[in-house]
């Protein structure tokens, strides 16, 4: 399904092909891939079923360097094969290609993420800035809370997400609506979740721009087989992780 991710995703076990916006070439999706924050939808297709099947693990952009050694900025609107990123991912990719089972694969990836972050720490300031931007806190207040200049806030946002603060907030707002639609299903009215927008017309315009379809069409066609798990570090440098299924 077309979906502009709020944060970077690690996609597992995709069946089918994909192509990025503005390209004609279809590519086979690798079993373990990393997608940066997208401002336009990619296309996925299973030649036999007309759809793709996958599970995703979502990583906060400020935490991504700890897990992959990569910053989210250069990855915006890109998909890369994680086996090329680090030895740990190469080993995991080989295991998943040998025998893929959905729940076991997700557990293996979560274990890998936990080991990667167990001895690392991250910038609390960067985390606060990006989280405040998603929360729609005014830029001046974001800068003041982090003891930074507005210009530096802008630079950090671009470096870690690949988007300026305004675009990143639009993507995050769209992501919150898609998550609500996905959780509620086709039987839930999408109009109950448009409080982040000026009005219903604004929500429809923005949703169509980022998903190439209306919220109602998205809710009706979102495949139940798609699962997303949010993984983020919690608590100091201990590097513990938490996972939330949606």
VEXTORLO-355820 format. One line per field, with one value per atom (N, C-alpha, C): residue number from 1; residue in one letter; atom name; x, y, z. Coordinates in pm, whole numbers, m for minus. Layout:
VEXTORLO-355820
num = [NUM;...]
residu = [A;...]
atome = [CA;...]
u = [X;...]
v = [Y;...]
w = [Z;...]
This chain:
VEXTORLO-355820
num = [1;1;1;2;2;2;3;3;3;4;4;4;5;5;5;6;6;6;7;7;7;8;8;8;9;9;9;10;10;10;11;11;11;12;12;12;13;13;13;14;14;14;15;15;15;16;16;16;17;17;17;18;18;18;19;19;19;20;20;20;21;21;21;22;22;22;23;23;23;24;24;24;25;25;25;26;26;26;27;27;27;28;28;28;29;29;29;30;30;30;31;31;31;32;32;32;33;33;33;34;34;34;35;35;35;36;36;36;37;37;37;38;38;38;39;39;39;40;40;40;41;41;41;42;42;42;43;43;43;44;44;44;45;45;45;46;46;46;47;47;47;48;48;48;49;49;49;50;50;50;51;51;51;52;52;52;53;53;53;54;54;54;55;55;55;56;56;56;57;57;57;58;58;58;59;59;59;60;60;60;61;61;61;62;62;62;63;63;63;64;64;64;65;65;65;66;66;66;67;67;67;68;68;68;69;69;69;70;70;70;71;71;71;72;72;72;73;73;73;74;74;74;75;75;75;76;76;76;77;77;77;78;78;78;79;79;79;80;80;80;81;81;81;82;82;82;83;83;83;84;84;84;85;85;85;86;86;86;87;87;87;88;88;88;89;89;89;90;90;90;91;91;91;92;92;92;93;93;93;94;94;94;95;95;95;96;96;96;97;97;97;98;98;98;99;99;99;100;100;100;101;101;101;102;102;102;103;103;103;104;104;104;105;105;105;106;106;106;107;107;107;108;108;108;109;109;109;110;110;110;111;111;111;112;112;112;113;113;113;114;114;114;115;115;115;116;116;116;117;117;117;118;118;118;119;119;119;120;120;120;121;121;121;122;122;122;123;123;123;124;124;124;125;125;125;126;126;126;127;127;127;128;128;128;129;129;129;130;130;130;131;131;131;132;132;132;133;133;133;134;134;134;135;135;135;136;136;136;137;137;137;138;138;138;139;139;139;140;140;140;141;141;141;142;142;142;143;143;143;144;144;144;145;145;145;146;146;146;147;147;147;148;148;148;149;149;149;150;150;150;151;151;151;152;152;152;153;153;153;154;154;154;155;155;155;156;156;156;157;157;157;158;158;158;159;159;159;160;160;160;161;161;161;162;162;162;163;163;163;164;164;164;165;165;165;166;166;166;167;167;167;168;168;168;169;169;169;170;170;170;171;171;171;172;172;172;173;173;173;174;174;174;175;175;175;176;176;176;177;177;177;178;178;178;179;179;179;180;180;180;181;181;181;182;182;182;183;183;183;184;184;184;185;185;185;186;186;186;187;187;187;188;188;188;189;189;189;190;190;190;191;191;191;192;192;192;193;193;193;194;194;194;195;195;195;196;196;196;197;197;197;198;198;198;199;199;199;200;200;200;201;201;201;202;202;202;203;203;203;204;204;204;205;205;205;206;206;206;207;207;207;208;208;208;209;209;209;210;210;210;211;211;211;212;212;212;213;213;213;214;214;214;215;215;215;216;216;216;217;217;217;218;218;218;219;219;219;220;220;220;221;221;221;222;222;222;223;223;223;224;224;224;225;225;225;226;226;226;227;227;227;228;228;228;229;229;229;230;230;230;231;231;231;232;232;232;233;233;233;234;234;234;235;235;235;236;236;236;237;237;237;238;238;238;239;239;239;240;240;240;241;241;241;242;242;242;243;243;243;244;244;244;245;245;245;246;246;246]
residu = [X;X;X;X;X;X;X;X;X;X;X;X;X;X;X;X;X;X;X;X;X;X;X;X;X;X;X;X;X;X;X;X;X;X;X;X;X;X;X;X;X;X;X;X;X;X;X;X;X;X;X;X;X;X;X;X;X;X;X;X;X;X;X;X;X;X;X;X;X;X;X;X;X;X;X;X;X;X;X;X;X;X;X;X;X;X;X;X;X;X;X;X;X;X;X;X;X;X;X;X;X;X;X;X;X;X;X;X;X;X;X;X;X;X;X;X;X;X;X;X;X;X;X;X;X;X;X;X;X;X;X;X;X;X;X;X;X;X;X;X;X;X;X;X;X;X;X;X;X;X;X;X;X;X;X;X;X;X;X;X;X;X;X;X;X;X;X;X;X;X;X;X;X;X;X;X;X;X;X;X;X;X;X;X;X;X;X;X;X;X;X;X;X;X;X;X;X;X;X;X;X;X;X;X;X;X;X;X;X;X;X;X;X;X;X;X;X;X;X;X;X;X;X;X;X;X;X;X;X;X;X;X;X;X;X;X;X;X;X;X;X;X;X;X;X;X;X;X;X;X;X;X;X;X;X;X;X;X;X;X;X;X;X;X;X;X;X;X;X;X;X;X;X;X;X;X;X;X;X;X;X;X;X;X;X;X;X;X;X;X;X;X;X;X;X;X;X;X;X;X;X;X;X;X;X;X;X;X;X;X;X;X;X;X;X;X;X;X;X;X;X;X;X;X;X;X;X;X;X;X;X;X;X;X;X;X;X;X;X;X;X;X;X;X;X;X;X;X;X;X;X;X;X;X;X;X;X;X;X;X;X;X;X;X;X;X;X;X;X;X;X;X;X;X;X;X;X;X;X;X;X;X;X;X;X;X;X;X;X;X;X;X;X;X;X;X;X;X;X;X;X;X;X;X;X;X;X;X;X;X;X;X;X;X;X;X;X;X;X;X;X;X;X;X;X;X;X;X;X;X;X;X;X;X;X;X;X;X;X;X;X;X;X;X;X;X;X;X;X;X;X;X;X;X;X;X;X;X;X;X;X;X;X;X;X;X;X;X;X;X;X;X;X;X;X;X;X;X;X;X;X;X;X;X;X;X;X;X;X;X;X;X;X;X;X;X;X;X;X;X;X;X;X;X;X;X;X;X;X;X;X;X;X;X;X;X;X;X;X;X;X;X;X;X;X;X;X;X;X;X;X;X;X;X;X;X;X;X;X;X;X;X;X;X;X;X;X;X;X;X;X;X;X;X;X;X;X;X;X;X;X;X;X;X;X;X;X;X;X;X;X;X;X;X;X;X;X;X;X;X;X;X;X;X;X;X;X;X;X;X;X;X;X;X;X;X;X;X;X;X;X;X;X;X;X;X;X;X;X;X;X;X;X;X;X;X;X;X;X;X;X;X;X;X;X;X;X;X;X;X;X;X;X;X;X;X;X;X;X;X;X;X;X;X;X;X;X;X;X;X;X;X;X;X;X;X;X;X;X;X;X;X;X;X;X;X;X;X;X;X;X;X;X;X;X;X;X;X;X;X;X;X;X;X;X;X;X;X;X;X;X;X;X;X;X;X;X;X;X;X;X;X;X;X;X;X;X;X;X;X;X;X;X;X;X;X;X;X;X;X;X;X;X;X;X;X;X;X;X;X;X;X;X;X;X;X;X;X]
atome = [N;CA;C;N;CA;C;N;CA;C;N;CA;C;N;CA;C;N;CA;C;N;CA;C;N;CA;C;N;CA;C;N;CA;C;N;CA;C;N;CA;C;N;CA;C;N;CA;C;N;CA;C;N;CA;C;N;CA;C;N;CA;C;N;CA;C;N;CA;C;N;CA;C;N;CA;C;N;CA;C;N;CA;C;N;CA;C;N;CA;C;N;CA;C;N;CA;C;N;CA;C;N;CA;C;N;CA;C;N;CA;C;N;CA;C;N;CA;C;N;CA;C;N;CA;C;N;CA;C;N;CA;C;N;CA;C;N;CA;C;N;CA;C;N;CA;C;N;CA;C;N;CA;C;N;CA;C;N;CA;C;N;CA;C;N;CA;C;N;CA;C;N;CA;C;N;CA;C;N;CA;C;N;CA;C;N;CA;C;N;CA;C;N;CA;C;N;CA;C;N;CA;C;N;CA;C;N;CA;C;N;CA;C;N;CA;C;N;CA;C;N;CA;C;N;CA;C;N;CA;C;N;CA;C;N;CA;C;N;CA;C;N;CA;C;N;CA;C;N;CA;C;N;CA;C;N;CA;C;N;CA;C;N;CA;C;N;CA;C;N;CA;C;N;CA;C;N;CA;C;N;CA;C;N;CA;C;N;CA;C;N;CA;C;N;CA;C;N;CA;C;N;CA;C;N;CA;C;N;CA;C;N;CA;C;N;CA;C;N;CA;C;N;CA;C;N;CA;C;N;CA;C;N;CA;C;N;CA;C;N;CA;C;N;CA;C;N;CA;C;N;CA;C;N;CA;C;N;CA;C;N;CA;C;N;CA;C;N;CA;C;N;CA;C;N;CA;C;N;CA;C;N;CA;C;N;CA;C;N;CA;C;N;CA;C;N;CA;C;N;CA;C;N;CA;C;N;CA;C;N;CA;C;N;CA;C;N;CA;C;N;CA;C;N;CA;C;N;CA;C;N;CA;C;N;CA;C;N;CA;C;N;CA;C;N;CA;C;N;CA;C;N;CA;C;N;CA;C;N;CA;C;N;CA;C;N;CA;C;N;CA;C;N;CA;C;N;CA;C;N;CA;C;N;CA;C;N;CA;C;N;CA;C;N;CA;C;N;CA;C;N;CA;C;N;CA;C;N;CA;C;N;CA;C;N;CA;C;N;CA;C;N;CA;C;N;CA;C;N;CA;C;N;CA;C;N;CA;C;N;CA;C;N;CA;C;N;CA;C;N;CA;C;N;CA;C;N;CA;C;N;CA;C;N;CA;C;N;CA;C;N;CA;C;N;CA;C;N;CA;C;N;CA;C;N;CA;C;N;CA;C;N;CA;C;N;CA;C;N;CA;C;N;CA;C;N;CA;C;N;CA;C;N;CA;C;N;CA;C;N;CA;C;N;CA;C;N;CA;C;N;CA;C;N;CA;C;N;CA;C;N;CA;C;N;CA;C;N;CA;C;N;CA;C;N;CA;C;N;CA;C;N;CA;C;N;CA;C;N;CA;C;N;CA;C;N;CA;C;N;CA;C;N;CA;C;N;CA;C;N;CA;C;N;CA;C;N;CA;C;N;CA;C;N;CA;C;N;CA;C;N;CA;C;N;CA;C;N;CA;C;N;CA;C;N;CA;C;N;CA;C;N;CA;C;N;CA;C;N;CA;C;N;CA;C;N;CA;C;N;CA;C;N;CA;C;N;CA;C;N;CA;C;N;CA;C;N;CA;C;N;CA;C;N;CA;C;N;CA;C;N;CA;C;N;CA;C;N;CA;C;N;CA;C;N;CA;C;N;CA;C;N;CA;C;N;CA;C;N;CA;C;N;CA;C;N;CA;C;N;CA;C;N;CA;C;N;CA;C;N;CA;C;N;CA;C;N;CA;C;N;CA;C;N;CA;C;N;CA;C;N;CA;C;N;CA;C;N;CA;C]
u = [84;0;87;46;121;115;227;230;355;337;452;481;596;629;659;609;646;795;840;979;1036;1164;1229;1176;1164;1111;1207;1210;1281;1173;1172;1067;1116;1033;1069;977;1035;955;860;898;809;800;678;656;611;686;646;756;719;814;773;865;835;903;853;924;898;999;993;927;881;813;899;837;906;994;992;1074;984;1036;961;1004;1119;1177;1122;1069;1025;1144;1157;1267;1213;1283;1247;1281;1188;1211;1293;1407;1486;1414;1453;1384;1401;1518;1539;1587;1500;1532;1499;1566;1541;1484;1372;1313;1322;1374;1379;1242;1233;1105;1062;941;895;797;816;723;633;653;568;560;449;431;512;564;618;505;526;426;477;387;422;325;376;289;338;246;273;217;301;250;134;129;22;m100;m80;m191;m227;m142;m171;m144;m74;m45;87;139;260;226;303;283;413;401;523;489;591;584;693;665;761;796;921;964;1002;940;959;1062;1160;1267;1263;1264;1265;1387;1372;1485;1605;1583;1697;1772;1708;1773;1834;1801;1846;1996;2081;2226;2278;2214;2260;2236;2128;2093;2156;2185;2233;2364;2406;2522;2494;2366;2326;2236;2247;2157;2037;1922;1801;1793;1871;1863;1887;2001;2028;1935;1860;1774;1632;1601;1466;1425;1305;1252;1343;1416;1502;1476;1505;1502;1639;1702;1833;1829;1919;1932;2018;1962;2033;2155;2162;2281;2406;2389;2504;2542;2460;2482;2575;2567;2646;2654;2764;2777;2660;2609;2498;2376;2350;2236;2261;2388;2418;2389;2431;2407;2257;2185;2041;1972;2014;1954;1971;2088;2113;2020;1999;1909;1767;1721;1584;1561;1661;1647;1645;1713;1717;1582;1516;1387;1308;1212;1136;1006;988;862;832;711;680;715;658;681;826;885;1025;1117;1084;1166;1160;1040;1026;1103;1097;1170;1321;1366;1509;1557;1476;1515;1514;1413;1409;1531;1570;1689;1814;1822;1936;1942;1827;1822;1864;1818;1852;2002;2065;2210;2285;2238;2306;2308;2201;2188;2229;2259;2279;2393;2495;2611;2623;2515;2523;2430;2457;2369;2334;2241;2200;2182;2168;2153;2012;1998;1867;1815;1907;1865;1803;1868;1813;1678;1670;1543;1432;1464;1364;1320;1416;1383;1289;1323;1241;1105;1101;973;886;946;870;816;893;845;723;727;613;491;514;404;350;401;354;380;484;523;588;556;615;767;826;971;1046;999;1068;1070;961;955;1041;1043;1130;1275;1316;1453;1483;1389;1410;1423;1338;1341;1473;1533;1657;1781;1760;1869;1947;1873;1931;1869;1931;1871;1770;1671;1577;1650;1758;1834;1892;1943;2002;1894;1775;1663;1634;1631;1608;1716;1842;1953;1944;1910;1899;1785;1675;1561;1599;1664;1704;1806;1901;2005;1951;1850;1800;1676;1607;1485;1489;1575;1577;1472;1401;1294;1306;1259;1256;1145;1145;1045;901;870;733;690;775;743;737;829;831;702;653;528;410;410;302;301;420;430;386;427;389;238;178;33;m40;8;m48;m32;85;110;15;m15;m109;m247;m288;m418;m420;m313;m310;m307;m237;m235;m373;m446;m581;m674;m659;m741;m709;m579;m538;m589;m583;m629;m780;m852;m997;m1061;m996;m1052;m1157;m1209;m1303;m1434;m1465;m1593;m1589;m1470;m1455;m1454;m1529;m1533;m1399;m1339;m1210;m1225;m1343;m1362;m1343;m1343;m1321;m1174;m1087;m943;m879;m957;m901;m874;m865;m847;m714;m617;m489;m496;m607;m621;m722;m717;m807;m952;m977;m1112;m1103;m1218;m1221;m1159;m1188;m1133;m981;m927;m781;m723;m789;m742;m743;m849;m859;m751;m729;m626;m488;m453;m322;m306;m410;m403;m388;m464;m454;m315;m257;m123;m19;m28;74;44;m82;m117;m179;m203;m267;m406;m470;m607;m671;m802;m872;m860;m883;m882;m982;m1100;m1201;m1154;m1092;m1040;m928;m843;m733;m787;m885;m941;m1005;m1063;m1131;m1035;m914;m824;m698;m677;m556;m552;m450;m448;m427;m508;m498;m367;m303;m182;m61;m71;40;48;165;183;302;286;393;424;553;598;690;659;741;847;971;1082;1156;1168;1240;1314;1434;1507;1433;1443;1388;1490;1500;1582;1731;1785;1930;2010;2133;2224;2207;2112;2093;2045;1977;1942;1831;1746;1634;1542;1461;1370;1228;1135;995;933;835;769;619;557;414;361;273;216;99;86;m29;m70]
v = [m120;0;125;227;354;406;440;490;573;699;784;761;703;666;787;786;890;880;758;735;626;600;500;361;275;141;35;m75;m195;m293;m325;m409;m553;m646;m788;m870;m966;m1066;m1014;m910;m856;m952;m976;m1059;m968;m962;m878;m783;m673;m577;m437;m342;m203;m110;13;119;250;334;461;566;677;782;835;854;913;818;689;592;490;433;333;190;177;44;m23;m143;m223;m304;m311;m385;m489;m600;m702;m649;m659;m606;m706;m664;m756;m793;m904;m949;m854;m797;m701;m570;m471;m344;m231;m119;1;107;164;273;401;505;635;699;816;887;933;898;924;1039;1126;1236;1208;1094;1052;900;843;698;618;506;409;314;234;137;m3;m89;m228;m317;m427;m514;m658;m748;m891;m935;m985;m1021;m1120;m1205;m1305;m1253;m1168;m1127;m979;m903;m761;m680;m735;m664;m715;m646;m693;m732;m817;m861;m840;m780;m753;m722;m723;m670;m565;m459;m350;m327;m292;m244;m97;m10;134;182;256;306;459;518;664;718;826;876;916;965;1003;881;763;641;559;592;511;491;594;571;461;443;340;200;184;53;19;121;95;164;260;339;443;461;553;662;782;891;889;930;924;1025;1134;1238;1188;1124;1077;964;905;792;835;964;1010;964;904;855;751;676;570;440;331;198;135;86;22;m118;m203;m339;m333;m374;m358;m449;m553;m638;m561;m451;m369;m268;m256;m151;m193;m318;m361;m513;m570;m715;m783;m719;m780;m798;m700;m712;m815;m832;m935;m1073;m1094;m1224;m1249;m1147;m1162;m1188;m1119;m1138;m1282;m1336;m1475;m1570;m1546;m1630;m1622;m1503;m1486;m1544;m1536;m1592;m1744;m1801;m1947;m2004;m1940;m1990;m1873;m1824;m1708;m1753;m1716;m1734;m1600;m1547;m1411;m1377;m1449;m1416;m1439;m1548;m1575;m1469;m1425;m1322;m1191;m1151;m1029;m1036;m1151;m1168;m1162;m1222;m1219;m1077;m997;m859;m777;m797;m725;m759;m886;m928;m860;m853;m789;m640;m574;m432;m410;m496;m483;m497;m592;m609;m488;m434;m320;m198;m177;m55;m74;m196;m225;m147;m113;m43;99;154;286;386;510;617;704;794;879;1022;1113;1254;1282;1311;1345;1475;1564;1691;1669;1587;1558;1488;1393;1322;1419;1511;1608;1699;1744;1832;1762;1640;1571;1534;1493;1461;1586;1700;1824;1869;1847;1884;1802;1672;1585;1629;1680;1724;1861;1917;2047;2163;2152;2264;2371;2499;2605;2598;2629;2619;2698;2819;2902;2832;2766;2695;2570;2501;2384;2424;2535;2584;2624;2693;2739;2621;2521;2403;2327;2330;2257;2346;2474;2570;2577;2585;2593;2710;2747;2849;2781;2855;2798;2743;2807;2759;2621;2602;2473;2365;2401;2306;2259;2354;2321;2226;2255;2172;2030;2016;1884;1805;1871;1803;1749;1830;1786;1673;1684;1582;1447;1445;1319;1265;1350;1303;1320;1410;1438;1539;1598;1693;1815;1929;2046;2030;2109;2090;2093;2182;2191;2063;2012;1889;1770;1766;1655;1653;1769;1775;1730;1765;1721;1569;1510;1365;1300;1357;1301;1310;1420;1436;1333;1317;1216;1076;1052;921;892;992;970;933;996;964;823;785;651;545;571;475;459;570;564;487;510;439;290;259;119;48;115;52;38;137;133;45;32;m51;23;m47;14;54;m8;22;150;206;327;451;551;675;747;777;846;988;1045;1185;1209;1102;1117;1146;1138;1149;1267;1367;1477;1600;1585;1701;1772;1705;1768;1863;1860;1940;2053;2152;2266;2224;2133;2083;1955;1898;1773;1788;1900;1922;1927;1994;2000;1861;1779;1642;1560;1572;1495;1536;1667;1716;1665;1679;1636;1485;1411;1265;1217;1278;1239;1270;1382;1419;1318;1268;1179;1031;996;855;822;922;906;845;857;808;883;873;941;859;921;845;730;752;647;527;555;446;372;447;384;290;336;255;128;136;20;m81;m37;m125;m164;m107;m139;m287;m360;m505;m540;m633;m674;m746;m800;m878;m790;m661;m571;m544;m562;m537;m443;m349;m256;m260;m262;m262;m144;m61;56;19;44;12;141;174;294;269;325;310;380;327;393;387;492;490;501;622;643;564;532;461;311;263;120;59;140;92;m11;m15;m107;m65;m156;m125;m160;m96;m130;m148;m234;m260;m245;m175;m154;m201;m301;m350;m265;m244;m172;m233]
w = [0;0;0;m71;m61;81;136;273;294;327;362;510;539;676;761;887;982;1011;1032;1069;981;996;914;948;847;872;822;895;853;807;679;622;606;648;648;559;488;421;317;244;143;25;m20;m138;m250;m356;m467;m510;m574;m627;m584;m596;m560;m659;m663;m734;m662;m663;m593;m682;m621;m698;m812;m927;m1040;m1119;m1084;m1156;m1227;m1335;m1410;m1379;m1320;m1299;m1174;m1191;m1077;m1025;m892;m831;m734;m725;m627;m489;m396;m262;m181;m123;m41;87;147;267;384;400;508;445;446;381;475;453;532;441;483;406;488;424;490;493;555;566;428;390;253;249;152;130;11;m53;m164;m159;m204;m190;m291;m248;m342;m378;m481;m521;m490;m443;m421;m496;m550;m628;m621;m598;m607;m742;m831;m964;m961;m859;m853;m778;m679;m595;m610;m677;m694;m570;m471;m346;m292;m190;m124;19;76;214;290;406;482;627;709;845;855;929;943;1089;1113;1243;1224;1302;1288;1389;1342;1427;1428;1545;1554;1481;1403;1323;1407;1530;1613;1667;1661;1710;1597;1474;1360;1353;1378;1368;1460;1575;1667;1611;1535;1485;1351;1271;1136;1103;1185;1152;1045;1012;907;962;905;941;848;900;821;708;716;615;473;445;308;263;355;320;283;291;260;121;112;m15;m82;0;m54;20;m47;15;m9;97;83;145;101;152;278;391;518;531;453;459;419;346;307;415;521;620;732;778;893;896;953;961;1032;1138;1213;1124;1035;945;837;794;695;752;877;941;957;997;1015;881;777;646;599;623;582;656;785;863;812;781;737;598;513;379;382;482;492;533;626;674;732;655;701;766;892;963;1029;1007;1048;1191;1287;1428;1469;1421;1455;1394;1274;1209;1286;1328;1405;1536;1602;1727;1703;1593;1562;1537;1467;1440;1568;1652;1779;1865;1867;1942;1885;1753;1689;1724;1720;1756;1901;1990;2132;2153;2084;2098;2044;1932;1871;1963;2038;2116;2261;2301;2443;2506;2427;2484;2432;2378;2317;2387;2364;2411;2291;2309;2198;2248;2155;2190;2238;2366;2419;2356;2321;2262;2124;2042;1909;1922;2014;2034;2074;2163;2207;2093;2013;1901;1803;1761;1663;1720;1846;1908;1922;1956;1968;1833;1726;1594;1554;1583;1553;1633;1755;1841;1801;1690;1640;1735;1817;1903;1814;1832;1749;1748;1631;1613;1719;1748;1847;1982;2017;2145;2143;2027;2013;2036;1974;1988;2131;2195;2332;2428;2413;2502;2490;2369;2347;2359;2391;2400;2269;2160;2027;1952;1841;1755;1662;1613;1514;1392;1351;1236;1265;1387;1422;1429;1475;1476;1334;1242;1102;1050;1082;1035;1091;1218;1279;1216;1189;1127;990;908;775;783;875;887;928;1015;1069;999;923;856;705;655;513;470;566;535;625;576;663;766;873;979;930;837;788;717;628;556;650;745;841;923;962;1037;951;825;736;724;710;699;830;943;1073;1094;1055;1067;981;859;769;830;890;950;1065;1147;1257;1205;1096;1039;980;909;852;961;1070;1180;1241;1256;1311;1217;1087;990;989;998;998;1122;1236;1361;1364;1308;1313;1208;1092;986;905;806;713;779;894;959;1043;1062;1144;1054;1092;1014;1024;909;910;961;950;988;1137;1217;1361;1393;1292;1317;1246;1207;1129;1213;1344;1432;1408;1347;1318;1199;1125;1004;1026;938;951;935;840;818;734;702;626;487;421;287;290;393;409;428;510;535;407;330;206;107;91;m2;37;165;210;200;234;228;84;m5;m146;m201;m157;m206;m162;m40;13;m9;m32;m47;m181;m265;m397;m388;m274;m256;m141;m129;m20;108;225;350;350;291;288;206;91;8;77;147;222;328;405;513;459;340;284;224;186;113;189;308;384;417;375;397;544;591;731;759;655;675;707;686;714;863;922;1064;1084;1175;1204;1353;1387;1526;1548;1645;1674;1777;1745;1834;1867;1995;2034;2164;2179;2305;2418;2536;2655;2766;2844;2964;2941;2943;2951;2852;2888;2798;2808;2891;2906;2775;2694;2562;2559;2659;2652;2538;2487;2378;2416;2348;2365;2228;2217;2090;2106;2012;2013;1878;1879;1754;1713;1581;1528;1397]
